[in-house]
Amino acid sequence: MSDTILHECGIALVRLRKPLSYYIEKYGPAYGMNKMYILMEKQHNRGQDGAGIANIKIDQEPGYRYISRYRSMKSQPVAALFRKIGKKYRKAQKAGKDKFKDEKWLKRNLAFSGELWLGHLRYGTHGLNSIENVHPFLRQNNWRSRNLVMAGNFNMTNVDELFDILVNLGQHPKEKVDTVTVMEKIGHFLDEEVQLQFEKYKDQYSNLEISEIIENEIDLTRILRRACKDFDGGYTMAGLIGSGSAFVVRDPNGIRPAYFYADDEVVVVASEKPAIKTAFNVEYNQIEEVKPGHALVIEKNGDYAQHTILNPGEKTSCSFERIYFSRGNDPDIYRERKMLGKLLVPQVLKAINFDLKNTIFSYIPNTAETAFYGMMAEIENYLVRRQTEVIIEGKPSIESLEDVLAFRPRIEKIVIKDAKLRTFITDDDARDEMVRHVYDTTYEVVKKDKDTLVVIDDSIVRGTTLEKSILQLLDRLGPKRIVVVSSAPQIRFPDCYGIDMSRMGDFVAFRAVIQLLKEQGKDFLLGEVYEKCVRSASEPQPVNYVKQLYDQFSYEEISDKIADIVRPAGMKAELKVVFQTVDALHKAIPLHSGDWYFTGNFPTPGGIRVANQAYVNYMEGRLVRAY
């Protein structure tokens, strides 16, 4: 993607189901650590601003630490974490020698040697990058069963409401942020569950005996049903209880992804399938999805099951995950991205006036590469159909038969990305200068004033990099025409469920609509929609009123205006911008229908309120998040 998006997190969880001595004997003491490292490293596309890891030793003796946690914000946080853990392993191995393979000695003397692991990869949002914002979070207590470790991939749209609920419960939260409110809400009902069990057994057993009973009978399903009922957002949240049980809970619409694999040795959860496949060498059909509205609960004894926590709604899994964030080596995602490219071909052919002879095809690295393959495969199919028409059906052609058979589309690597430069590390004033140097081009392959350049990107959000860098570079090559193709539809609305696209004025599609309204004398609608959005804040079933602005214009009108906006001053080549249609998106990605950033069809009331509030913020000139 040419425009950087700053937020999408990932999780990894491993539960070793057999006694630790089994893994020590069969695989060595570092088995759990090594598996977690692979799971996290294979998801590092989701975490460049921080990473954290926690480990719990089940049935550790009193007097010895049983929860370990490290967090890092270094430039390569996953590697930094495991270097630190590995150093402890080497030190313990040197000190223990023959004792290093003894389970009891290992648990007493080595951090991160337990059976339960939780890892998190973080993308920061809006500059809130400090070690205190890195997951996992830890809620501590001297009762093992009241300790809670949590990490997640989520955003809540109703943080104010959740904060007020905590206050009414008698708590005094230290911050009004979703990570704190979510953890404290689950923690509250964990405390109540433990107290409920204590009251149940207090007249029958000693306190020590009750503590052991509670650890084995704690009802995570009941806790999560009570805690999650007020959540509005997209979430996959994972938690560890200090006594050894664990859970992963997913929102009712399945907005954020979660997959798991289990056998007699392990239960493993990750945000992406390929990470599980690589780490455990299993088939894709053995990896299951955590169902929307369900929690995968892993008991202290290693038993696991999925339980309904909230009534599942319409499944609207995030399609943008598939287009951009998720790793493309997942076979389903690979096919989907190729199909996105394939379905763009009719629009591309029209944009180049079917003149393949004078067209060069390329892509903007790196996630658009797979869609490029799909686009070129369909261009080849188009050529086969043309050859069939000329040769078999005898339709006339201005080319000779030999030319028709020999012709191949021209493919070049025109745009090169410098992976070491990241445009979001600077403030807004310095951003433009950085953007100019993120990309470079291949020279002397374009026929000046004759060739058309077609470059495909996975999506266009702000259009900043197109205007400030890519189009300027391409124009220097001297093409007659440049066609920029987006494998995603026009991004029109903010996302509030985990991907940090939160301000209306940032979207080039929205800016295009504003300009069209003003040019056509319809700017009075801006005030009318603003008033409706202000009133909608108190509506129990809000309506997305911002849609009314987009409804004034055709898809092509908005695309053409976007081309005007991103066109750099002094650009000589003709410019056309082509976007994927929403219908084609659903055809390419049929099982992941979440499209609210393209259509405004948010799956939760909180999402609609965020869209309206984002517009209110824009009209009032407030450059803040809408949630």
HELIX and SHEET records of a PDB file:
HELIX    1   1 LEU A   20  LYS A   26  1                                   7    
HELIX    2   2 TYR A   31  GLU A   41  1                                  11    
HELIX    3   3 HIS A   44  ARG A   46  5                                   3    
HELIX    4   4 PRO A   77  GLY A   96  1                                  20    
HELIX    5   5 LYS A   97  LYS A  101  5                                   5    
HELIX    6   6 GLU A  103  ASN A  109  1                                   7    
HELIX    7   7 ILE A  131  ASN A  133  5                                   3    
HELIX    8   8 ARG A  144  ARG A  146  5                                   3    
HELIX    9   9 VAL A  159  ASN A  168  1                                  10    
HELIX   10  10 ASP A  178  TYR A  201  1                                  24    
HELIX   11  11 ASN A  207  GLU A  217  1                                  11    
HELIX   12  12 LEU A  220  CYS A  228  1                                   9    
HELIX   13  13 LYS A  273  PHE A  280  1                                   8    
HELIX   14  14 TYR A  284  GLN A  286  5                                   3    
HELIX   15  15 SER A  319  PHE A  320  1                                   2    
HELIX   16  16 GLU A  321  PHE A  325  3                                   5    
HELIX   17  17 PRO A  331  LYS A  342  1                                  12    
HELIX   18  18 VAL A  345  ALA A  351  1                                   7    
HELIX   19  19 GLU A  369  ILE A  391  1                                  23    
HELIX   20  20 LEU A  401  ALA A  406  1                                   6    
HELIX   21  21 THR A  423  ILE A  425  5                                   3    
HELIX   22  22 ASP A  428  VAL A  435  1                                   8    
HELIX   23  23 THR A  464  THR A  465  1                                   2    
HELIX   24  24 LEU A  466  ILE A  470  3                                   5    
HELIX   25  25 LEU A  471  ARG A  476  1                                   6    
HELIX   26  26 MET A  504  ASP A  506  5                                   3    
HELIX   27  27 VAL A  508  GLU A  519  1                                  12    
HELIX   28  28 PHE A  524  SER A  536  1                                  13    
HELIX   29  29 LYS A  547  TYR A  550  1                                   4    
HELIX   30  30 TYR A  555  VAL A  566  1                                  12    
HELIX   31  31 VAL A  582  ALA A  588  1                                   7    
HELIX   32  32 TRP A  596  THR A  599  1                                   4    
HELIX   33  33 PRO A  605  MET A  619  1                                  15    
SHEET    1   A 7 ILE A  67  SER A  72  0                                        
SHEET    2   A 7 GLY A  50  ILE A  56 -1                                        
SHEET    3   A 7 LEU A 116  ARG A 122 -1                                        
SHEET    4   A 7 GLY A  10  LEU A  16 -1                                        
SHEET    5   A 7 VAL A 266  ALA A 270 -1                                        
SHEET    6   A 7 TYR A 259  ALA A 262 -1                                        
SHEET    7   A 7 GLU A 288  GLU A 289 -1                                        
SHEET    1   B 6 PHE A 137  ARG A 139  0                                        
SHEET    2   B 6 LEU A 148  MET A 156 -1                                        
SHEET    3   B 6 GLY A 233  ILE A 241 -1                                        
SHEET    4   B 6 ALA A 246  ARG A 250 -1                                        
SHEET    5   B 6 HIS A 294  ILE A 298 -1                                        
SHEET    6   B 6 TYR A 304  THR A 308 -1                                        
SHEET    1   C 5 ARG A 410  ILE A 411  0                                        
SHEET    2   C 5 THR A 359  TYR A 363  1                                        
SHEET    3   C 5 THR A 452  ASP A 457  1                                        
SHEET    4   C 5 ARG A 481  SER A 486  1                                        
SHEET    5   C 5 GLU A 574  PHE A 579  1                                        
SHEET    1   D 2 VAL A 415  LYS A 417  0                                        
SHEET    2   D 2 TYR A 439  THR A 441 -1                                        
END                                                                             
